Amino acid sequence: MELIHALPVPQPLLKRLDWLDWLYAAMVAAGAGFALLRYGAYMEGYERAVLVAAAAAVTGLGWHWKAMRILLAAIAAGALSTIALYHGDLARADHVFGLKYFLSSQTAIMWMSVLFALSTLAYWSALLGRSGSAGALATSFTWSAVAMGLVGLLARWYESYLISRDVGHIPISNLYEVFVLFCIITALLYLYYEARYRTRQIGAFVMLVIMAAVGFLLWYTFDRGAHEIQPLVPALQSWWMKIHVPANFVGYGAFSIAAMIAVPYLLVANGRFTHALPSAELMDDLMYKAIAIGFAFFTIATILGAMWAAEAWGGYWSWDPKETWALIVWLNYAAWLHMRLIKGLRGPLLAWWAVVGLFVTLFAFLGVNMFLSGLHSYGQL
């Protein structure tokens, strides 16, 4: 009888952890504990629950994706340095060297923009020149940009409270702040896929959509002065914002990555640059996973938005233009996944669909604010 050798069964997660993993978990727990002791009296019950849940999520993420540990350490160092340099006085941003040139929110976000630009150039150099060293440099620039962006958002959060406790709020409330968030989330999602699939060739394409966001961010800053911290409008003074908006932007970031993967997929499908780009099969799988993750988070965000609407306006759904276009985005990607999973559709049609889907999503995110009005009109340009 032929012996059939079973595949090895992976060990449970807890059995795969070493002392460094537990040290990392202890440091995260210590940080969360310090935050609870220091600021718990100022938090509502749900905020304390979110902090504990975030610590658990960060621990699990660091166990699964080791590179996140370095990022989190860099962010913690930058944020704590910012707090120390401000020393409770917002005016110090104008004359303290570390704040003026590196760690104030606006300066850190400008550094993020520069680093993303350098990353884009390096990824294209790596792709066109088939240079491994340029690719490694591009990845380093991207991680650095993410770190500076997150430090900038945390600094902005702290600065808002230095202005006034009434002004203080989490920095995801206007187009300036969410464009920074979009750049960070999109880059992080890409970096995960880059490490998971061990390919940097699609980074050049993904960075194009991030640079488009950076370009808008710079215009919005210098032409409209959008970097100035403003008090929250009444409609946004809700704890729902703190979970609805990040979930939404994981969806937006994943959809954007899928669209930018579709571009090299179409090139390879037409027999172009096959020597420089990953296989069509790999990109097809990556495009599907990006849309699946984006769809899951966008679904969660839509449900959370409906619950927020019920609390704020007395109804779960009012066919506001923003809500209507969110539904259009949801239906678009639901149909995409249905055609791939149920009907078995593959190939250029789905790739073109992913590209068109990005423009549908862009209109839902930005176009509605520019051209339509409704209950969400507080987000106009």
N, C-alpha and C positions, 0 to 999 in steps of 0.2 A: 504494500500500500504506500502510495506517495505521501510523504509527510508534508503537511501544510503548516508553514511557520507563520504564526500570527504577528502582525505588526506590533512593535513595542507600544505599550499604553503610556501616554505622558503622565508624569507624576502630578499630583495635585499642586496647585500654586504654592500653598504654604510650605510644602516639602521642598520646593525648588529655591526657596529664599535662603540667602546666606547672611552673614552678620552685617554686611554693608546695607543690605535691604532693610534689616531691622533698625539699624542706626538711622537710616534715612527716615523711616516711619516715626522713630522716636523724635527726631528733629522737627518733623512736620507737626506731630502732636504737641511738642513743647511750644512751637510757635502759635498754634491755635489756642493752647491753654493760656499763654501770655496775653493774647488778644482778648480772650474772654475775661481774664482777671482785670486787665487794664481798661477795657472799653465795654465790658458786658453790661454795666449799669446803664449805658446809653443805648443799648440795643433792645429792640422788641424781641419777643419770643421767637418769631419766625426768622429773624436775623441771626440769632444764636444757633437755631437749627440749620440754617444755610451755612454758617461758618463750620459747624461740625461736619455736615455733609460734604462741604468743599474740601476739608482736610482729608476725609476718607477717600474722596475721588482723586485728589492730588497724590495721595499715597499709592493707590492702585495704579494710577497712570505712571508714576515713577518706577514702580515695580515692573510694569509691562514695557515701558519705553525709557530706557536708562538715560538717554540724552536729556530728558526733561529735568533730571536732577540738576544738571549743570545750569540749565536755563533758570530754574526756580531759585537756585543759589544766587545767580547773578541778579535776578529781579529783587530778591530780598535785600541783597547788599546795596543795590541802587536805591531802593525805596527807603531803607533805613538811613542811608547817607543823606538823602534829600530831606528827611524829617530833621536830622541832626543839624544840617546846614541852615535850614530855615529858622530853627530855634523859636518857632512860634511867631515869626515876623515876616509877613509876605514881602515887605519892602526890601528884604535882603536879596531878593532875586536880581536886583539891579546892580549890586556891587560885590557880592560874594562870588569869587572866581568859579567855584565848582557849580554853583547854580546858574550863573550867567552864561557859561559856555558849555555846560554838560547836562545838568540834572533838573533844571526847572522844566515844567511840563512842555512848554513850547519849544525849548531848545532840544529836549530829548526827542520830541516828535520830528523836529527838523533833521536830527541825526538819523532817525529811522528812515526818513525819506531819502537822504543821501546814501545810506547803506543799501536800501532797496535798489537805487539806481546803479550802484557799483555791482550789486549782485546780478542785476539784469545784464550788464555788460559782460560780466565774468561767465554767466551761463551761455550767452551767445558765443563768446570766445571758445568756450569748451566744446560747444556743439559744432561750430564751423571748423575749428582747428583740431577737433578730436583730442583735446588736451585734458588729461586727468588732473593735473595740478590746477588748471583754471577751474575745473569743476569743483574741486575741493575748496578752492578759495571762494567760489560762488556760494557753496553751502555755508561756509563760515560767515560770509557777509549776511546771508539770510537769517541765520540764527542771531547774529548781532543786531540786525534790524528789528527782529521780533522782541528781543530783550529791551532795546531802547524804547520801542513803542509801548511795551507794557509798563516800563518805568515811568514813561511820560504820562500814561493814563493814571497810574497810581499817584504820581505827583500832582496831577490835575485834581484828583479826588481830594487830596490833602489841602491843596491851595483853596479849593472851594470852601472848605471849613475855616480856613484862616480868614477869608473874607467875612464870613458870618455863619453861624450855625444854621440860620434860616436859608442861606444860599447853598450850603453844602449838600452835595448829592453825588451819587455814583455817575461817572462820566460816560454815559451811554444815552444821553437825552436829546442830542441834536445831530444834524448831519455831519458837522465837523468831527464830533466824537465817534459816531458810528462808522465813519469812513476810516478812521484810525483802527477801530475794532475790526472792520472788514479786512484791512491789510494784514493785521496780525493773525486772524483766524485762518484766512486763506493760505498764508505762508506756512502756518503750523500744520495745517492739513496736508499741504504739499510735502513738507519736510518728512512727515510720517510716511507718506506713500513712497517718497524717495528712498528712505531707509528700508521700508518693507520690500520694495521691488528691486532695490539695488540698481537704480538707474537715475542718471541726472539729465538725460537728453531732453526730457519734456519740461525741465525747469525753465528753459529759455522762453517757452510759450506761456507757461503759467505766470511768469514774472511780467508779461505784457499787461495782463488784466490788473495786476497789483500796481504797476506803474501808471495805468490809466487812473486808478483810484488816488494814487499819490499826486498826479497832476491836478485832479479835481481838488484835492485837499489843499494844495499850494495856492491854487486860484482862489479858493474859498477863504483862505487865510488872508492873503495879501489884498484881494479886491474887496472882500466883504467884512474883513476883520472878525471872522467867525471864531477865532481862537479865544476871544474874550469870554470869560466865564460869566454866564447869566443865570439868574434864579430860574428854577423850574416853573413852567406854566402849571396851573392847577391840574390840568388833565394828566400830567405826568407825575404828580406827587402821589405815587402809589408803589407799593412793594412789588406789584405785578411786573412793572417795568424791568426790575432787576433780573427776572428770569425769562420774560417774554423776548426781550431784545437780543440777549446772547444766543438763545435757541434759534431765533430767526437768522442770525448772521452766520451760524454754523451752516444752516441751509444755503444761504446766499453764497458763502465761500465754496461749499462743495459743488454747487451747480456751476459756479464760475470755473472751477478746476476741470469739471467734466467737459465744458465747452472748449476750454483751451487744449485739453487732451484730444478732443475731436479733430482739431486742426492738423496736428501731425499724423493722426490716424488716416485722415483723408489723403494726405500726401503719400503715405506708404501704400494705401489702397490703390493709388494711381501710379504706383511704381516709381515714385520720386523719393530721393534721400533715404532709400532703404538701407544704405550702408551706415548712415549716421543716426538713425532713429530706432527705437525699440520695435519689436515685432507688432504687427496689427493685432495679434491675439492678446498680447500683454496689454496693449492700450485699450482694447475692447473691454477686458476684464476690469481694468482700472477705472474706465469711464463708467461702467455699470456700478461699481462699488461706491464711487463718488456720488452718483445720483441717488443710490439707495440710502446712503447716510444722510445726504441732503434732504431727501424726501422725509425720512424719519424725523429729523429735527424740525423741518418746516411744518410737519403735521403737529408736532408737540407745540410749536410756537403758535400755530393757528388756534389750537384748542385753548392755550393760555390766553391768547388775545381775546377770544370769545368770552372767557370768564372775566377778564379785566373789563371788557365792554359791559357785561351785565352789572358789574359793580359800579362803573362810572356813569353809564348812560341808561341803565335799567333794562337792557335787552342784550341777548347774546349775539344777535346779528341784525344789522340795520341796512345792509346793502350800500353802505358808504363806499365811495370809489376805491379807497385803500383795501377794504374788505373784499370788494368784488374782484379786484385784480389779484389779491392774494389767493382767492379761490381759483382764478384762471391759472395762476402758476401751479397750484396744487394739482388741478386737473391735468395740466400739461404733462407733469412728471409722473402722475399716476398712470396716464395713458402710455407714456414711454416705457415704464416698468411693466405694464400689462403686455405690451407688444413684445417685449424681450422675454419675459418669464413665461407667459401663457402661450403666446403665439410663436415663440422661438425665433423672432426676427433678429437678424444680425446685419452688419455691414454698413455701407456709407449712409443709408437712409437714417439710421439711428444717430449717426455722427452729425449729419446735417441738422437733425432734430435737436440734438444737444446744443448746437451753435445757435439755432433760432431761439431755443429756450432761454439762452442767456439774455437775449434782447427782450423777451417777454418779462423775465425777472427784473431786468434793469428798469423797464417802464414801471413795473409794480413798485419798485424800491424808490426810484428817483423821479420818473416821469409823472407819476400821480401828483407828487408834491409841486411839480413845475406847472402842470397844465390843468389840474382838476382841483376842486375844493370839496370840503366835506367836514366830517367830524375830526379828521386827522389834519386839518389845514394848519395846525400849529407847526407842522414840519416843513412849511414852504421855504423855498430858497429866498 
